[in-house]
Every structure is written in C-alpha cells, then in structure tokens.
Amino acid sequence: MEIASIFENITYSDKQPVVSVLINSPDLKEVRIAFKAGQVMREHKAGYPIVVAVVEGCIDFGVGQEHCVLQKGMLIALAANILHDLEARVDSIVRLSLNKADAIERAKNVME
C-alpha cells in the first residue's frame, strides 16, 4: 500500500512545469505536474494509454488541431500514441495516471 498527497510539497518552477512522482507501485504510476500560468508541455505522445486530471487551475489541452479547455475536476483519457500538448492558463496542478510499463522519465523529458 502506498499513500500520497497531491497537495503536499508542491514545487513550481519559473522555467518549466515540475514533474513529481506520487506513487510508483507494481501496477501503476501517479504523477503530479505543477504548472505556472503560461507554461507549456510541448507536443508529445505516450506509448500507452493515459488519463490526465486537472486538480487545480485550468489547462488548454491540445490533441492535434483540436483544443479543449479542462477546468478543475475534469479528466481526459487518451489512447496510446496520440500527440497532445498542454498549456496552463493559470497556475495549475495536473494528475497524470500512467501505465506501469510507461516511463516517468518520458514525461520529464518533454520539458527539456
């Protein structure tokens, strides 16, 4: 059993979103991404299905040419290999649920 809080020890950076691993269990990975307003995760894709949940704030979520505004409490599920990007309209916290086989480093590398 692992217990984590999405609201404890939140770190923001003026340079880029901050990726923090909350849970890394044998079956899944839960990641927090803390955005300052205007920060972007450039277009990327995951090799496995993902779920993105906005815990605080507001995110402009792009899938190809389509964009949707995800407000606090909203979730979006994507199949594997779908190009997407994120931009924070305000300071925001996002929860990213990953398949265990997916690499956390992949999410961190999107910002570099």
N, C-alpha and C positions, 0 to 999 in steps of 0.2 A: 504494500500500500504506500502511495506517495500522496502527500498533501502540499499544495502550493497556493499562494495568493497572487492573483493578478494585480492587486493594488499595492503590494508591499515592495519596497526597494525599487521603485520606478526610476529609471535614469533616462534623461533626454540629452541629446547632443545638438549643438548648433550646426554641425556639419552634415549629419545624416541620421536616418532612423536608427534606433538602438534595438537590436535583436537579443532577447534573453530567453533561455530555455527554462520553462517552468516545470515540466515533467518529461522525463525520458524513461519510460517504462518498457518492459519487454514487448508490449503490444502497440504502443503509440507514442507520439511526441506532441507536446503542447508548448507553443512558443508565444511570447508576448513581443509585439513590435510597438515601440513608443515613438510617435512622430511629433515633431514641432510643426506648426502651421506652415504649409508650403513645401514641406519635404516630400520627396518622391522615391518610390521604388520603381526603377525603370522596368521596361517591358521584359518579362521573363516567363518561364514555364516550369512546371513541376512534372517530374516523371511519374507521379502517382496522383490520385485524386486528393484534393484539399478542401478544407472548409475554413473560411475567413469570417470572423465575427467582429463587429465594431462594439467595443466595450465602453468607450468614451469618445466623444467627438463626432467627426463627420469625414468620410473618405469618398473621394471621387475614384471609382473603380472602373478601369477600362478593360474591355475584352475586345481586342481588335479595334474596329471603328466604333463600337458601341461603348457608351459610358453610362453608369448609373451612380446615383448618389446613395451611399449607405450611411444611414444615421445610427446613432446609439441604439443597440439592441438588434440590429439587422445582421443577417448572415447571408453568405453566398457560397455555394458549393460548385466546384469546378472539376471536370474530368481531367485525367492526365493529359499533359502536353498541350494545354490551352494557353496561348500567350495572353498575359494580363499585366496591368500596371496599376499602381496606387498613388494617389496624391492626397495629402491631408489638407482639408480646407481650414481646419482649426487644429490646435493641439489635440492629438488623438491617441487612443490605445486600441490595438488590434490583437485579437487572439487568433493564431494560426494553428489549425489541427493538421498534423502530418501523419502519413502512413509510416509505420516503423521502418520500412525499407528506405524511406526518403532521407536525405542528408540535411541536417540542420545547417551545415556549412553552406549549402546551396542558397539558402535564404540570406545568410550573412554576406555571401559573395555578390549578391545583386546590388548591394550598396557600394561596392568597391569599384 
